[in-house]
Amino acid sequence: MISSIRLDQLRRVEWIVAVLLSLMILFLIAVRVNHAGALWRDECAVVQLARMPHVSDITRNFQHEAFPITFPILIRGYTNLFGASDTSLRVFGAAVGLALVCALWLCARWSGDGLPIISLPFLGLSTTFLIWGLTIRGYGLGSVLIVLVFGLFVLLLRKSSLAIIVAAALASIAAVQCLVHNLVLVFALAMSVAVICLLRRDARNTAIFLAILALCAISFLPYLNAYTSGSSWSIVAESPVTFRSLSKQFILATGDPSSAFASCWGIAFLVLLSAATLRLYHLRPRRPTSEWDVLLYLMLAPVIATVGYYLFLHLLNYLARPWYFLALLSILAVSLDGLAASLLNLKWIRLSRLLFAFAALTILPFNAWPKVVERQSNIDVVAKKVTELAQPVDLIVVAPWQYGISFNRYYKGTARWITLPKMADLRVHRYDLFREKMVSSHPIDDVLEEIQGALAAGNRVWFVGGLTQLQENDVPRFLSPAPDPTSGWDNRAYNRSWLEQLSAFVRAHGERGQTVPLPSASAVNELENVPLMVVDGWQ
């Protein structure tokens, strides 16, 4: 009787902590939406893609961004209904954040004891989710959908019904249509379940999961031509990928800004995986049971997903960023929930889970706060300032060219503006056009000529992105048309080289230059904290 009362009290405390975690996440989402401010260039590219005049324009250009056509079409529908203002789009991000919290609760109910007491702090209080999961990109919504797929697969393991099969198939297809990376994760989840079905000689359910996987692959086939046609220019966006570089970004995604948090989560996962292995061994005489199946799935899914995701990113060969790992972190989060819930008969696991969650509730919000209140970009501030100060006869140079994607959204002035190098289309990331500049013998001569013309005529030139601070005797680096013998197709090396050449040209010929002070109410994310300079006079 006393033990029963204590368990009831413990359960009540667990519920309180889970609810407090949810409320804290919702509070931080609200704070983030209020402070994020302007869209940064990756978000602007998605919105500008979605707002192209015709849907056919989207079908011709979606391969320049990281998502299948479904996501920009969704943004197009949303902006048609609610407008394309920053506020409206930040509300969309908040809705995605709320959906992820709800998905974690649903998944915990389907795969465990109904309390997402580990996944909420692991995912919901991480800066990866609070910053990048709420941006106008497919990573947040893709994570919502992959969490639902994970939970629905657990339901299918426990009880196969037509309604659950249809729901799992639709969620899987939607996950793949929202985020390319989810194709790998759905494959990993389906393979995990298929292994279990084969072990218990369940041909029917094996066929069901393989059919779901086949439907996902078929739904992706229409995109293959668009993605493969970009192979001639995708080399420009590629970057050497190593196990060390991916591990560094994964740790950053898990424990930003301190790797100690990543270590804590790693230890928790290893402890739960070890305890689950022992539990699985003790259940072996009673195999097959639904408990055995689910526990094995909870162990296999995160391991296969992690290995598969690593191979995918290695094959993709792009510079990894923390937000690339958000969908994978979602899988790991709900796996931790399920593993802990399956081991609640062990008192030390139950108490450790509660203490872990309580510690996260008291520590992680303070850890996340500096990032949560950062502005995503200051490009709107720069655009407003240059609109106020620049005359119609002045020239604006945006460098590097990627800043031009967000500047294109916010600049409303009358002065002519160009990028370094000049790009014909600045609505999305046109690396195909950038490649043409890289193979050119004189990629920035036209930019330098325009600067010379403006300064010689007595007009000012505004530099959005600033200039490189070269020392007195420094010589700018000149690269040969790509591939350069030393830098190859490294787009960052070419951007740096051209910016150095531009800076040396301005230093040699500009009479006066100064940095324009900008209003700074709060910190700005380092990925798009853009300075503004102005130069006048020709010598």
C-alpha positions in Angstrom: 0.0 0.0 0.0 2.8 2.4 1.0 4.7 1.5 -2.2 1.6 2.2 -4.3 1.2 5.6 -2.7 4.8 6.4 -3.3 4.5 5.4 -6.9 1.4 7.6 -7.3 3.3 10.5 -5.8 6.3 9.9 -8.1 4.0 9.7 -11.1 2.4 13.0 -10.1 5.9 14.6 -9.8 6.8 13.2 -13.2 3.7 14.8 -14.7 4.4 18.1 -13.1 8.0 18.1 -14.5 6.8 17.2 -18.0 4.2 19.9 -18.0 6.8 22.5 -16.7 9.2 21.4 -19.4 6.5 21.9 -22.0 5.6 25.3 -20.7 9.2 26.4 -20.6 9.7 25.4 -24.2 6.6 27.3 -25.2 7.8 30.3 -23.3 11.2 30.1 -25.1 9.5 29.7 -28.5 7.5 32.9 -27.8 10.6 34.8 -26.7 12.5 33.5 -29.8 9.7 34.6 -32.2 9.7 38.0 -30.6 13.4 38.5 -30.8 14.4 36.7 -34.1 13.6 39.7 -36.2 14.4 39.7 -39.9 14.8 36.5 -42.0 18.3 35.5 -42.8 19.4 34.6 -46.3 18.5 30.9 -46.2 15.0 31.8 -45.1 14.7 34.6 -47.6 15.6 32.2 -50.4 12.8 29.8 -49.4 10.2 32.7 -49.2 11.4 34.2 -52.5 11.2 30.8 -54.1 7.7 30.3 -52.8 6.6 33.7 -53.9 7.7 33.4 -57.5 5.0 34.4 -60.0 4.0 30.9 -61.1 4.2 27.4 -59.6 6.1 26.4 -62.7 8.8 28.9 -61.6 9.1 26.9 -58.4 9.4 23.6 -60.2 12.3 25.0 -62.2 14.2 26.5 -59.3 13.5 24.3 -56.2 16.7 22.3 -56.6 18.7 25.4 -55.7 17.4 25.0 -52.1 17.6 22.1 -49.7 14.0 20.9 -49.9 11.6 19.1 -52.3 9.0 21.2 -54.0 6.3 20.4 -51.4 7.8 22.7 -48.7 8.0 25.9 -50.8 4.5 25.1 -52.1 3.3 25.0 -48.5 5.0 28.3 -47.7 3.3 29.7 -50.8 -0.1 28.6 -49.6 0.6 30.0 -46.1 1.8 33.4 -47.3 -1.2 33.6 -49.7 -3.5 33.2 -46.6 -1.5 35.1 -43.9 0.9 37.4 -45.8 4.6 37.3 -46.3 5.6 39.7 -43.5 8.4 38.8 -41.1 5.8 38.6 -38.3 3.6 36.2 -40.2 6.5 34.0 -41.1 7.8 34.0 -37.5 4.4 32.8 -36.4 4.7 29.9 -38.9 7.9 29.0 -37.1 6.2 29.1 -33.7 3.5 26.9 -35.0 6.1 24.4 -36.1 7.7 24.5 -32.7 4.3 23.9 -31.0 3.7 21.0 -33.4 7.0 19.4 -32.4 6.1 19.6 -28.7 2.8 18.0 -29.4 4.5 15.3 -31.6 6.8 14.5 -28.7 3.8 14.0 -26.4 2.1 11.8 -28.9 5.2 9.7 -29.6 5.7 9.2 -25.9 2.2 8.0 -25.6 2.6 5.5 -28.4 6.0 4.2 -27.5 6.3 4.6 -23.7 4.6 5.7 -20.6 3.1 8.9 -22.1 5.6 11.4 -20.7 8.3 12.9 -23.0 10.3 13.6 -20.0 13.7 13.2 -21.8 12.9 14.2 -25.3 11.5 17.6 -24.2 14.7 18.8 -22.6 17.0 17.0 -25.1 15.3 18.5 -28.1 12.9 21.2 -27.0 15.4 23.1 -24.8 18.3 22.8 -27.3 19.4 25.8 -29.2 19.4 23.8 -32.4 15.7 23.4 -32.1 15.0 26.9 -30.7 17.0 28.7 -33.3 17.0 26.5 -36.5 13.9 24.5 -35.9 11.8 27.7 -35.9 13.3 29.2 -39.1 11.4 29.2 -42.3 13.1 26.1 -43.5 12.0 22.5 -43.7 14.1 21.2 -40.9 11.6 21.9 -38.1 8.6 20.6 -39.9 10.6 17.6 -41.2 11.5 16.8 -37.6 7.8 16.9 -36.5 6.9 14.4 -39.3 9.8 12.1 -38.6 8.8 11.9 -34.9 5.3 11.0 -35.9 6.7 8.3 -38.2 8.8 6.9 -35.4 5.8 6.7 -33.1 3.4 5.2 -35.7 5.9 2.5 -36.5 5.8 1.6 -32.8 2.0 1.4 -33.0 2.3 -0.9 -36.0 4.7 -3.2 -34.1 2.1 -3.5 -31.3 -1.0 -3.7 -33.4 -1.3 -3.8 -37.2 -4.5 -2.1 -38.4 -5.5 -0.5 -41.6 -5.9 3.0 -40.0 -2.4 2.8 -38.5 -0.9 1.5 -41.8 -2.4 4.4 -43.8 -1.4 6.9 -41.1 2.2 5.6 -41.1 2.4 5.6 -44.9 1.1 9.2 -45.2 3.4 10.5 -42.4 6.4 8.8 -44.0 5.6 10.2 -47.5 5.0 13.7 -46.0 8.3 13.5 -44.0 10.3 12.7 -47.2 8.4 15.4 -49.2 9.3 18.0 -46.6 13.0 17.2 -46.1 15.4 15.2 -48.3 17.3 14.0 -45.3 14.2 12.2 -44.0 14.5 9.7 -46.9 17.5 8.3 -45.1 15.8 8.3 -41.7 12.6 6.7 -42.9 14.8 4.0 -44.5 16.5 3.5 -41.2 13.3 3.2 -39.3 11.7 0.9 -41.8 14.8 -1.3 -41.9 14.8 -1.5 -38.1 11.2 -2.7 -38.0 11.8 -5.1 -41.0 14.6 -6.8 -39.1 12.3 -7.4 -36.2 9.6 -8.7 -38.4 12.0 -11.1 -40.1 13.3 -12.3 -36.7 9.7 -13.3 -35.8 9.0 -14.6 -39.3 6.2 -12.1 -39.8 6.1 -11.9 -43.6 3.0 -9.7 -43.7 4.3 -6.9 -41.6 7.7 -7.1 -43.3 5.9 -6.5 -46.6 3.9 -3.6 -45.1 7.0 -1.7 -43.9 8.9 -2.4 -47.2 5.8 -1.2 -49.1 5.8 2.1 -47.0 9.5 2.5 -47.9 8.8 1.8 -51.5 6.0 4.5 -51.6 8.5 7.0 -50.1 11.0 6.2 -52.8 8.4 6.4 -55.5 7.2 9.8 -54.2 10.8 11.1 -54.5 11.4 9.9 -58.1 10.0 13.1 -59.7 12.8 15.0 -58.1 15.7 12.9 -59.3 16.0 14.6 -62.7 16.1 18.1 -61.1 18.7 17.1 -58.5 20.9 15.1 -60.9 20.8 17.9 -63.5 22.5 20.1 -60.9 25.5 17.8 -60.6 27.5 19.9 -63.0 27.4 22.9 -60.6 26.8 21.2 -57.2 30.6 20.7 -56.9 30.8 24.4 -56.2 28.7 23.9 -53.0 30.6 20.8 -51.9 33.2 20.8 -49.1 35.5 18.0 -47.8 33.6 15.9 -45.2 35.4 13.9 -42.6 34.3 11.9 -39.6 35.9 14.6 -37.4 34.1 17.5 -39.1 30.7 15.7 -38.9 31.3 14.7 -35.2 32.2 18.3 -34.4 29.0 19.7 -35.9 26.9 16.9 -34.3 28.4 17.7 -30.9 27.7 21.4 -31.5 24.1 20.6 -32.5 23.6 18.5 -29.3 25.4 20.7 -26.8 25.8 24.2 -28.0 27.5 26.1 -26.6 29.2 23.6 -24.3 30.2 20.1 -25.3 29.6 19.0 -21.7 25.9 18.9 -22.5 26.6 16.6 -25.4 28.6 14.4 -23.1 25.8 14.1 -20.6 23.3 13.1 -23.3 25.8 10.6 -24.7 26.3 9.0 -21.3 22.5 8.8 -20.8 22.1 7.1 -24.1 24.8 4.5 -23.4 23.4 3.8 -19.9 19.9 3.3 -21.3 21.1 1.2 -24.2 23.1 -1.1 -21.9 20.2 -1.5 -19.5 17.8 -2.2 -22.4 20.2 -4.8 -23.7 20.0 -6.6 -20.4 16.2 -6.3 -20.4 16.1 -7.7 -23.9 18.1 -10.6 -22.8 15.8 -11.4 -19.9 12.8 -11.2 -22.2 14.3 -13.6 -24.7 12.6 -16.8 -23.4 9.2 -15.1 -24.0 10.1 -13.9 -27.5 8.2 -12.9 -29.6 6.2 -10.4 -27.6 5.2 -6.8 -28.4 7.4 -5.6 -25.5 10.4 -7.4 -26.9 9.7 -6.1 -30.4 9.3 -2.5 -29.3 12.4 -2.6 -27.1 14.5 -4.0 -29.9 13.1 -1.3 -32.2 14.0 1.4 -29.7 17.6 0.1 -29.7 18.0 -0.5 -33.4 16.4 2.6 -34.8 18.8 5.3 -33.3 21.9 3.2 -34.1 20.9 2.5 -37.7 19.6 6.1 -38.2 22.9 7.5 -36.9 25.1 5.3 -39.1 22.8 5.9 -42.2 22.8 9.6 -41.6 26.6 9.8 -41.3 26.9 7.9 -44.6 24.3 10.2 -46.3 26.1 13.4 -45.1 29.4 11.9 -46.2 28.0 11.2 -49.7 26.3 14.6 -49.9 29.7 16.2 -49.3 28.3 19.5 -48.2 29.7 21.7 -45.4 27.7 20.3 -42.4 25.8 22.7 -40.2 24.1 22.1 -36.8 20.6 22.3 -38.3 21.4 19.4 -40.6 21.2 17.2 -37.5 17.8 18.3 -36.2 15.8 15.5 -37.7 18.4 12.9 -36.4 18.3 14.5 -33.0 14.5 14.1 -33.0 15.0 10.3 -33.6 17.5 10.1 -30.8 15.2 12.1 -28.4 12.2 9.9 -28.8 14.4 6.8 -28.6 15.7 7.9 -25.3 12.1 8.5 -24.1 11.1 5.0 -25.2 14.1 3.3 -23.7 13.7 5.0 -20.4 9.9 4.2 -20.3 10.6 0.5 -21.0 12.9 0.4 -18.0 10.7 2.1 -15.4 10.6 -1.2 -13.4 14.1 -0.3 -12.4 13.8 2.3 -9.6 17.2 3.9 -10.2 16.3 4.4 -13.9 13.0 6.1 -13.0 14.6 8.3 -10.3 17.5 9.2 -12.6 15.2 10.1 -15.4 13.3 12.5 -13.1 16.4 14.0 -11.7 17.9 14.4 -15.2 14.8 16.1 -16.4 14.6 18.4 -13.4 18.3 19.4 -13.8 17.7 20.1 -17.5 14.7 22.3 -16.6 16.8 24.4 -14.3 20.0 24.6 -16.4 19.2 24.5 -20.1 16.9 27.5 -20.4 19.8 29.7 -19.0 22.2 28.0 -21.4 19.8 28.7 -24.4 18.8 32.3 -23.4 21.7 34.2 -25.1 21.0 32.5 -28.4 17.2 32.8 -28.1 17.3 36.6 -27.8 19.7 37.0 -30.7 18.5 38.6 -33.9 18.6 36.1 -36.8 20.1 38.9 -39.1 20.7 42.6 -39.2 20.3 42.9 -43.0 17.0 44.7 -42.5 18.8 47.3 -40.3 21.5 47.7 -42.9 19.0 48.0 -45.8 17.0 50.6 -43.9 20.1 52.6 -43.1 21.5 52.6 -46.6 18.0 53.5 -47.9 18.0 56.6 -45.7 21.6 57.7 -46.5 22.3 56.7 -50.1 21.5 59.0 -53.0 19.9 57.7 -56.2 23.3 58.3 -58.0 25.2 56.2 -55.5 26.2 52.6 -55.9 25.7 49.8 -53.4 28.0 46.7 -53.5 26.9 43.7 -51.5 29.7 41.3 -50.7 29.8 38.3 -50.7 26.9 37.7 -53.1 25.0 35.5 -50.6 24.1 38.5 -48.6 22.3 39.8 -51.7 19.6 37.2 -51.3 18.4 38.7 -48.0 19.2 42.3 -49.1 17.0 41.6 -52.1 14.0 41.2 -49.7 14.6 44.2 -47.5 16.2 46.9 -49.7 13.5 49.4 -50.9 15.8 52.3 -51.9 16.4 53.9 -55.3 20.2 53.6 -55.5 21.5 50.9 -57.8 22.9 47.8 -56.2 25.1 44.9 -57.3 26.8 42.0 -55.7 30.4 40.6 -55.7 30.4 38.9 -58.2 27.5 40.2 -60.2 24.6 37.6 -60.2 21.7 37.7 -62.5 19.3 36.1 -60.1 19.3 36.8 -56.3 16.0 35.2 -55.3 17.6 31.8 -54.4 21.1 30.4 -54.1 22.1 30.1 -57.8 25.4 28.2 -57.5 25.1 27.4 -61.2 25.5 31.2 -61.9 28.3 31.4 -59.4 30.1 28.5 -61.1 30.1 30.6 -64.3 31.9 33.4 -62.5 34.4 30.9 -61.0 35.4 29.6 -64.4 35.7 33.2 -65.9 39.0 34.8 -66.5 37.7 38.2 -65.4 34.9 37.5 -62.9 34.8 40.9 -61.1 36.1 43.4 -63.6 32.6 44.7 -64.2 32.1 45.3 -60.5 35.4 47.2 -60.2 34.5 49.3 -63.3 31.2 50.3 -61.8 32.9 51.3 -58.5 35.5 53.4 -60.5 32.7 55.1 -62.4 30.7 56.0 -59.3 33.7 57.3 -57.4 35.2 59.2 -60.3 31.8 60.9 -60.8 31.8 62.2 -57.3 29.3 59.7 -56.0 29.5 57.4 -53.0 29.8 53.6 -52.9 28.2 51.7 -50.1 29.6 48.3 -49.1 27.1 46.0 -47.5 29.3 43.3 -45.9 32.2 45.6 -45.4 35.7 45.2 -46.8 38.6 43.0 -45.8 41.2 44.7 -43.6 44.4 44.2 -45.6 47.8 45.2 -44.1 49.8 47.9 -45.8 52.0 45.5 -47.7 49.5 42.7 -48.2 48.8 41.5 -51.7 45.3 40.1 -52.5 45.2 36.5 -53.6 44.4 35.8 -57.2 42.9 32.5 -58.2 43.0 31.0 -61.6 39.7 30.1 -63.3 38.2 27.1 -61.5 39.4 24.6 -60.7 42.3 26.4 -59.1 45.4 24.2 -58.6 45.4 24.7 -54.9 41.8 25.7 -54.0 40.0 23.6 -56.6 36.2 24.4 -56.6 36.1 25.9 -53.1 33.5 28.6 -53.4 34.6 30.2 -50.1 38.2 30.6 -51.4 37.0 32.4 -54.5 34.7 34.6 -52.4 37.7 35.5 -50.1 39.9 36.1 -53.1 37.5 38.5 -54.8 36.8 40.3 -51.6 40.5 40.8 -51.1 40.9 42.2 -54.6 37.9 44.5 -54.1 39.3 45.8 -50.8 42.8 46.4 -52.3 41.2 48.2 -55.2 39.2 50.5 -52.9 42.1 51.1 -50.6 44.3 52.1 -53.6 41.7 54.4 -55.3 39.2 55.6 -52.7 40.0 58.8 -50.9 37.8 58.6 -47.9 36.1 55.6 -46.2 34.3 55.0 -42.9 32.2 52.4 -41.2 28.6 53.4 -40.8 27.3 53.0 -37.3 24.2 50.8 -37.0 21.6 50.7 -34.2 22.3 47.6 -32.1 19.5 46.9 -29.7 20.6 43.2 -29.3 23.1 40.7 -30.4 23.0 39.3 -33.9 23.7 35.7 -35.1 27.2 35.5 -36.4 26.1 34.0 -39.7 24.5 37.2 -40.9 25.9 40.1 -38.8 26.5 42.5 -41.7 28.6 45.7 -41.4 28.1 48.7 -43.6 30.9 51.0 -45.0 30.9 54.0 -47.3 33.6 55.3 -49.6 33.8 58.4 -51.7 36.4 60.2 -53.8 38.7 58.9 -56.5 42.5 59.0 -56.7 
